[in-house]
Structure formats: C-alpha cells, structure tokens
Amino acid sequence: MTSIALRGVGKTYPGKEAQYILRDVEFTIADGEFVVLVGPSGCGKSTLLRMIAGLEEISAGEISIAGERVNDVPPARRGLSMVFQSYALYAHMSVYENIAFGLKLARVPKAEIKAAVQEVARMLQMEHLLQRRPPQLSGGQRQRVAIGRAIVRKPRAFLFDEPLSNLDAALRADMRVEIARLHKQLGATMVYVTHDQVEAMTLADRIVVLGPAGVQQIGAPMHLYDRPANVFVAGFIGSPRMNLVAGTLEAPGRLRIGAACLPWQAADTGMAPAAVTVGIRPEHLVADPDGAIQGEVLLVERLGAESYVHLDVAGLDKPLMVVVQGEPPPANSRWRVSPAAGRLHVFDQQGLRIEAGISNAGTAGISEAA
C-alpha cells in the first residue's frame, strides 16, 4: 500500500526575511490514486513534488510514504520514480540501455534486466525502438522512454513533473491517453504536476489547485468545475475560462450584472445587499430571444463544430464569451442570452463562494432589466 501524506508542509528559501513559498500544505494521496497538482507558474507545484521526491528539503511539517516519515530519508531510498519535463536521456545510449540503466546500477542480473526491459517495451508499444538512440526519436517517443525507465524500477509511486509541456498539441493529447492507460494498467499511485488544467481535468482522480496563497481547493475534477471554492479556482478550472464579472446582490432572489437582472437566491436568505463577483461559464450561456443579457456580437471565433462568441454587454467592463454549438450569430448583430438553470456562481468581496439556495437548481427563467 503506497499512500503519500503531507501534514503542515511548508517551504522557505534563505534571505533577509523568511518568506514561505508554500505554507501548511496538508492532504493525503491514497494508494493507487492519480492526483494532479495544478496551478500557474510560480505557485510552488514543482517545488512540492520535489519535496515529496526528496530533492528539496522541507522547511516545516512532515511527509510520509506508506506510513513511514521520510523527511530525512534520501531520494534513492524513498522508492519513487520521477519523470521530468526534460527527458534526461543519455544520447549515446540506445533506448534499451537507457531503460536498463537504473537496474544495471543496482546490479540486477542481466537476464532479469532483459526480461524487465522487454516487458516495459511491450507495455509502451516500443519494442521496435529498443536499438535506436534518443536523437533518432520523436518527442513523444523520448517521453515514453523516460516513462519506461521509471516503470522498470517498479517504484512505490510515480512522480511526473510537467512531462508533456515540451510536446506539440497533438502529441500531448496522445500522451495523455498513454498515461491514463498506464495508470489503469499498473494501478500505481501517481502524482502529476502541470500548469495545463485540461491535463488535470482529463487525468486526475483528484486535483490539488495551488495558487499564490498555497492550496486553494482539493477535489474531484467535476466537483471543482461545478463548485469552485473561490474566484481563483473558478477562473483557473474550465476551458474556455469562466466569465467573471462584477455584480450586485440587490435583494433576496435578485442579482444584477450590468443592466440585466437575474433570479438567484443565496442559501443564506438573510444576506444583505452586497457587491459580488458573478461567474458564468461560456458553455452555460444559451441563446434566448427573451434573455435579460443582451449585447453586440464583437467577434466570432469559428472552431468547427462550435464557435466562441464575444458579446459586448452594456455595464460590463469586458465582453462575455459564449460557446455556441452550430451556427453562431453574425458579427455586429444584437443578441440575447440566458444562463442555463442553476449554473450561476456567485462570490463575495473576499472572492469566496456564496452557496446558492436549493431553489436555483430549477430556475431557468431570466427577468428583464428593471
């Protein structure tokens, strides 16, 4: 059983003033779970992964692997395999030699090395590449070699540090499928770092969203999508990004954005009128001839089966983006839309989620601006 537990983990770097890069990070990764650490550049996600691996010292808290405290255990004795953003392959060695290198250093018998490498090559569908050298391989093939080198050691858990960021879009999609298939096949614990929320949503059992202030939210991908805990998570999870606009909770059941009044009731029916931030995902805005949200179509981005429509709405400081299936409205036309029932997200002045009342789930109608 290979669980990984972080309790109050923090990281500082030396300087005039000790400043925490990460503070009070606390969560547990279950045996066999695929957890993705996601966030913008500089939020500390790779640093956190390196602390789990033992490549960075922790400044506070403790890390346990399979119930064993490993704060002072060197990387080689933690039983983990790490796949880096750079493939870190030996250019003068064949694929076979690169995969076998760790086993050779561990003085594993040659027959066992050969059997292990061949098993991994079959798993990753690269038996025909074993005699080639890294310069003769594509980016995706090199990354598979790096993953094969990690698998062959039969580690307690796998750590991935942005392994697909050097690949083009098509190869990234292919490798996402490969990694998901690999996790299902091995049933191993995996911790995966990325800045790409599409990778996070498609690969993870659970996502840990990191921001400038540390851990923002932890949960299953669709939980984060449906119920973001704050404005940061709302704007980070989802593609295209959620529309986030200034609004006012004017009275119980009455929410205003720009000139539009929308029916929305907070779970706390005693809330006083207040300035809020309103979030609406582009895919949850639908064309409606009677919709209260109306504006001018500034731009239409046609992507094939769907289009992104940029709608300039009076009273809002930026256009709303709307995802349209089928034929979009023409540019420069006037257009009305409504949020899908139960799909509004409202955040207070501190950026924290305000829970909606249960009645919102069935509210499809939109009131005209008063």
C-alpha positions as CSV (number, residue, x, y, z in Angstrom):
1,M,0.0,0.0,0.0
2,T,1.6,3.3,-1.1
3,S,-0.2,6.3,0.3
4,I,1.5,9.7,0.5
5,A,0.6,12.0,3.3
6,L,1.6,15.7,3.7
7,R,1.0,17.3,7.1
8,G,1.5,21.0,7.5
9,V,4.3,21.1,4.9
10,G,5.9,24.4,4.2
11,K,8.9,25.7,2.2
12,T,11.0,28.8,2.7
13,Y,14.2,29.9,1.0
14,P,17.0,31.7,2.8
15,G,17.1,35.5,2.6
16,K,16.7,38.7,4.7
17,E,13.2,37.6,5.6
18,A,12.0,34.0,5.6
19,Q,9.1,34.0,3.1
20,Y,7.0,30.9,2.7
21,I,6.8,29.7,-0.9
22,L,4.3,27.0,0.4
23,R,2.6,27.0,3.8
24,D,0.5,24.5,5.7
25,V,0.0,22.1,2.8
26,E,-2.0,19.2,4.1
27,F,-3.6,16.3,2.1
28,T,-3.3,12.5,1.7
29,I,-2.9,10.7,-1.6
30,A,-4.5,7.2,-1.4
31,D,-2.9,4.0,-2.6
32,G,-3.4,3.8,-6.4
33,E,-4.8,7.3,-6.7
34,F,-3.9,9.7,-9.5
35,V,-3.5,13.2,-8.0
36,V,-2.7,16.2,-10.2
37,L,-1.1,19.4,-8.7
38,V,-2.2,22.2,-10.9
39,G,-1.6,26.0,-10.9
40,P,0.0,28.9,-12.6
41,S,3.8,29.3,-13.0
42,G,5.5,30.1,-9.7
43,C,2.8,28.7,-7.4
44,G,5.1,26.0,-6.0
45,K,3.7,22.9,-7.5
46,S,7.1,21.6,-8.8
47,T,8.7,22.5,-5.5
48,L,6.1,20.5,-3.7
49,L,6.7,17.5,-6.0
50,R,10.4,17.7,-5.4
51,M,9.9,17.8,-1.7
52,I,7.9,14.5,-2.0
53,A,10.8,13.1,-4.0
54,G,13.4,14.3,-1.5
55,L,15.1,16.6,-4.0
56,E,14.1,19.6,-1.9
57,E,14.3,19.9,1.9
58,I,11.1,20.8,3.6
59,S,11.0,23.8,6.0
60,A,8.0,22.7,8.1
61,G,5.7,19.8,8.6
62,E,6.3,16.2,7.5
63,I,5.9,13.9,4.6
64,S,5.0,10.2,5.0
65,I,5.1,7.5,2.3
66,A,3.3,4.2,3.1
67,G,3.1,5.3,6.7
68,E,6.8,6.0,7.0
69,R,8.0,9.5,7.9
70,V,10.6,10.4,5.1
71,N,11.7,13.9,6.0
72,D,15.3,12.8,6.4
73,V,15.2,9.8,4.0
74,P,17.4,10.4,0.9
75,P,15.7,10.3,-2.5
76,A,17.2,6.9,-3.5
77,R,15.6,5.2,-0.5
78,R,12.1,6.6,-0.9
79,G,11.2,4.1,-3.6
80,L,9.8,6.7,-6.0
81,S,10.4,7.2,-9.7
82,M,10.3,10.6,-11.3
83,V,9.7,11.7,-14.9
84,F,10.9,15.2,-15.6
85,Q,9.9,17.9,-18.1
86,S,13.2,17.4,-19.9
87,Y,13.6,13.7,-20.9
88,A,17.1,13.5,-19.4
89,L,18.1,10.6,-21.6
90,Y,21.6,9.6,-22.4
91,A,22.1,10.4,-26.1
92,H,25.0,8.0,-26.6
93,M,23.0,5.0,-25.2
94,S,20.3,3.0,-27.0
95,V,16.7,3.0,-25.8
96,Y,17.3,-0.4,-24.3
97,E,20.4,0.9,-22.4
98,N,18.5,4.0,-21.2
99,I,15.7,2.0,-19.7
100,A,18.0,-0.6,-18.2
101,F,20.5,1.9,-16.7
102,G,18.9,2.1,-13.2
103,L,18.7,-1.7,-13.0
104,K,22.3,-2.0,-14.1
105,L,23.5,0.4,-11.4
106,A,21.5,-1.7,-8.9
107,R,23.5,-4.8,-10.1
108,V,20.4,-6.7,-11.2
109,P,21.3,-9.8,-13.2
110,K,21.4,-9.4,-16.9
111,A,18.7,-11.9,-17.6
112,E,16.3,-10.1,-15.2
113,I,17.2,-6.8,-16.8
114,K,16.4,-8.1,-20.3
115,A,13.1,-9.5,-19.2
116,A,12.1,-6.3,-17.4
117,V,13.0,-4.0,-20.3
118,Q,11.2,-6.2,-22.8
119,E,8.1,-6.2,-20.6
120,V,8.1,-2.4,-20.4
121,A,8.8,-2.1,-24.1
122,R,5.7,-4.2,-24.8
123,M,3.6,-2.2,-22.4
124,L,4.6,1.1,-24.0
125,Q,4.5,-0.3,-27.6
126,M,8.1,0.5,-28.4
127,E,9.7,-2.9,-28.9
128,H,10.8,-1.7,-32.4
129,L,12.7,1.3,-30.9
130,L,15.0,-0.5,-28.4
131,Q,18.1,-0.3,-30.6
132,R,17.6,3.4,-31.6
133,R,19.2,6.3,-29.8
134,P,17.4,9.3,-28.4
135,P,18.4,11.7,-31.2
136,Q,16.6,9.3,-33.6
137,L,13.3,9.5,-31.7
138,S,10.4,12.0,-31.8
139,G,9.5,14.0,-28.7
140,G,6.6,11.6,-27.8
141,Q,8.9,8.6,-28.2
142,R,11.6,10.1,-26.0
143,Q,9.0,10.8,-23.3
144,R,7.8,7.1,-23.5
145,V,11.4,6.1,-23.0
146,A,11.6,8.3,-19.9
147,I,8.4,6.8,-18.6
148,G,9.7,3.3,-19.3
149,R,12.9,4.0,-17.4
150,A,10.6,4.9,-14.4
151,I,8.4,1.9,-14.7
152,V,11.2,-0.7,-14.9
153,R,12.3,0.1,-11.4
154,K,8.8,-1.0,-10.1
155,P,8.6,2.0,-7.7
156,R,6.2,2.5,-4.9
157,A,4.8,5.6,-6.7
158,F,5.4,7.7,-9.8
159,L,6.0,11.5,-9.8
160,F,5.6,13.4,-13.1
161,D,6.9,17.0,-13.4
162,E,5.1,18.6,-16.4
163,P,6.1,15.7,-18.6
164,L,4.2,16.8,-21.7
165,S,5.0,20.6,-21.8
166,N,7.7,20.1,-24.5
167,L,5.3,18.3,-26.9
168,D,3.1,19.8,-29.5
169,A,-0.7,19.8,-29.0
170,A,-1.4,16.6,-30.9
171,L,1.4,14.7,-29.1
172,R,0.2,16.0,-25.7
173,A,-3.3,14.6,-26.4
174,D,-1.8,11.2,-27.4
175,M,0.5,11.0,-24.4
176,R,-2.4,11.9,-22.1
177,V,-4.2,8.8,-23.3
178,E,-1.0,6.8,-22.8
179,I,-0.5,8.0,-19.2
180,A,-4.2,7.3,-18.4
181,R,-3.9,3.8,-19.9
182,L,-0.7,3.2,-18.0
183,H,-2.3,4.2,-14.6
184,K,-5.2,1.9,-15.2
185,Q,-2.9,-0.9,-16.2
186,L,-0.4,-0.5,-13.3
187,G,-2.9,0.7,-10.6
188,A,0.0,2.6,-9.1
189,T,0.0,5.8,-7.1
190,M,0.8,8.8,-9.3
191,V,1.4,12.5,-8.6
192,Y,1.4,14.7,-11.6
193,V,2.3,18.4,-11.9
194,T,1.0,20.6,-14.7
195,H,0.0,24.1,-15.4
196,D,-2.5,22.8,-18.0
197,Q,-5.9,22.4,-16.5
198,V,-7.1,20.3,-19.5
199,E,-4.5,17.7,-18.4
200,A,-5.6,18.0,-14.8
201,M,-9.3,17.5,-15.7
202,T,-8.8,14.5,-18.0
203,L,-6.2,12.6,-15.9
204,A,-6.9,13.2,-12.3
205,D,-8.9,11.2,-9.7
206,R,-8.4,14.4,-7.6
207,I,-6.9,17.8,-8.3
208,V,-5.0,20.0,-5.9
209,V,-5.3,23.6,-7.1
210,L,-2.3,25.7,-6.0
211,G,-2.2,29.5,-6.2
212,P,-0.1,32.3,-4.8
213,A,-1.5,31.8,-1.3
214,G,-1.0,28.0,-1.3
215,V,-3.7,25.3,-1.7
216,Q,-6.9,26.8,-3.0
217,Q,-9.1,23.7,-3.3
218,I,-8.8,19.9,-3.4
219,G,-11.4,17.7,-5.0
220,A,-12.5,15.6,-8.0
221,P,-12.3,17.3,-11.3
222,M,-16.1,17.8,-11.8
223,H,-16.5,19.0,-8.2
224,L,-14.0,21.8,-8.9
225,Y,-15.8,22.5,-12.2
226,D,-19.3,22.6,-10.6
227,R,-18.5,24.2,-7.3
228,P,-15.3,26.2,-7.3
229,A,-14.5,27.4,-3.8
230,N,-13.3,30.9,-4.8
231,V,-12.7,33.2,-7.7
232,F,-9.1,31.9,-8.3
233,V,-10.3,28.3,-8.8
234,A,-13.3,29.4,-10.9
235,G,-11.1,31.3,-13.3
236,F,-8.5,28.5,-13.5
237,I,-10.6,25.4,-13.9
238,G,-12.5,25.1,-17.2
239,S,-11.7,25.8,-20.8
240,P,-12.5,28.3,-22.1
241,R,-12.2,30.2,-18.8
242,M,-15.3,31.2,-16.8
243,N,-16.7,34.7,-17.4
244,L,-16.2,36.6,-14.1
245,V,-17.9,40.0,-13.9
246,A,-18.8,42.5,-11.2
247,G,-22.4,42.3,-10.0
248,T,-24.7,43.2,-7.1
249,L,-26.9,41.0,-4.9
250,E,-29.6,43.6,-4.6
251,A,-32.2,41.7,-2.7
252,P,-33.3,38.2,-1.9
253,G,-33.7,36.4,-5.2
254,R,-32.4,39.4,-7.3
255,L,-28.9,39.5,-8.8
256,R,-27.8,42.3,-11.2
257,I,-25.0,42.3,-13.7
258,G,-24.8,45.4,-15.9
259,A,-28.3,46.2,-17.0
260,A,-29.6,42.6,-16.5
261,C,-31.5,41.3,-13.5
262,L,-31.1,37.5,-12.9
263,P,-33.1,35.4,-10.4
264,W,-30.7,33.9,-7.9
265,Q,-31.2,33.1,-4.2
266,A,-28.4,32.6,-1.7
267,A,-28.6,29.7,0.7
268,D,-28.4,32.3,3.4
269,T,-31.7,34.1,2.8
270,G,-30.8,36.8,5.3
271,M,-27.9,38.2,3.3
272,A,-27.8,41.9,3.0
273,P,-27.4,43.6,-0.4
274,A,-23.7,43.5,-1.4
275,A,-21.3,43.8,-4.3
276,V,-20.3,40.3,-5.6
277,T,-18.5,38.7,-8.4
278,V,-20.7,36.6,-10.7
279,G,-19.3,33.7,-12.7
280,I,-20.9,32.1,-15.8
281,R,-19.1,29.5,-17.9
282,P,-19.2,30.2,-21.6
283,E,-20.8,26.8,-22.3
284,H,-23.6,27.7,-19.8
285,L,-24.8,30.8,-21.7
286,V,-27.5,29.9,-24.2
287,A,-29.2,31.9,-26.9
288,D,-32.6,33.1,-25.7
289,P,-34.8,35.7,-27.6
290,D,-36.2,36.8,-24.2
291,G,-32.9,36.7,-22.3
292,A,-32.1,39.6,-20.0
293,I,-28.4,39.6,-21.0
294,Q,-28.2,41.4,-24.4
295,G,-25.3,42.9,-26.3
296,E,-23.5,43.4,-29.5
297,V,-21.5,40.5,-31.1
298,L,-18.0,41.8,-31.3
299,L,-16.2,38.7,-32.6
300,V,-17.0,35.1,-33.7
301,E,-14.2,32.5,-33.5
302,R,-15.3,29.5,-35.6
303,L,-13.7,26.3,-34.4
304,G,-15.7,23.8,-36.5
305,A,-18.5,22.1,-34.5
306,E,-18.6,25.0,-32.1
307,S,-17.8,28.7,-32.1
308,Y,-16.7,31.2,-29.4
309,V,-18.8,34.4,-29.5
310,H,-17.6,37.6,-27.8
311,L,-20.6,39.6,-26.6
312,D,-20.2,43.2,-25.6
313,V,-22.8,43.8,-22.8
314,A,-23.6,47.3,-21.5
315,G,-22.4,47.9,-18.0
316,L,-19.7,45.2,-18.0
317,D,-16.0,46.0,-18.2
318,K,-15.2,43.2,-20.6
319,P,-17.1,41.1,-23.2
320,L,-18.8,37.8,-22.2
321,M,-17.6,34.7,-24.0
322,V,-20.4,32.3,-25.2
323,V,-19.8,28.8,-26.6
324,V,-22.3,28.1,-29.4
325,Q,-22.9,24.7,-31.0
326,G,-23.9,25.0,-34.6
327,E,-24.4,28.3,-36.4
328,P,-23.3,31.4,-34.4
329,P,-24.9,34.8,-34.7
330,P,-23.3,37.2,-37.2
331,A,-20.7,39.8,-36.1
332,N,-22.1,43.2,-35.2
333,S,-25.6,41.9,-34.6
334,R,-27.6,42.3,-31.4
335,W,-28.0,39.1,-29.4
336,R,-29.7,37.9,-26.2
337,V,-28.6,35.0,-24.0
338,S,-29.6,33.4,-20.6
339,P,-27.5,31.4,-18.1
340,A,-28.5,27.7,-18.0
341,A,-30.7,26.9,-15.0
342,G,-28.6,26.5,-11.8
343,R,-25.4,27.5,-13.5
344,L,-24.6,30.8,-11.9
345,H,-21.6,31.1,-9.5
346,V,-21.5,34.0,-7.0
347,F,-18.5,35.0,-4.9
348,D,-18.3,37.6,-2.1
349,Q,-16.0,40.5,-1.8
350,Q,-13.2,38.3,-0.4
351,G,-13.6,36.1,-3.5
352,L,-15.1,33.2,-1.6
353,R,-18.1,31.2,-2.9
354,I,-21.6,32.1,-1.8
355,E,-23.7,28.9,-1.7
356,A,-26.9,29.0,-3.7
357,G,-30.3,28.1,-2.3
358,I,-31.8,24.8,-3.5
359,S,-34.5,26.6,-5.5
360,N,-31.9,27.8,-8.0
361,A,-31.5,24.3,-9.5
362,G,-34.8,24.6,-11.2
363,T,-34.7,28.3,-12.2
364,A,-34.5,28.7,-15.9
365,G,-36.2,32.0,-16.4
366,I,-34.4,35.3,-16.7
367,S,-36.1,38.6,-15.7
368,E,-35.8,41.6,-17.9
369,A,-33.7,44.5,-16.6
370,A,-35.7,46.8,-14.3
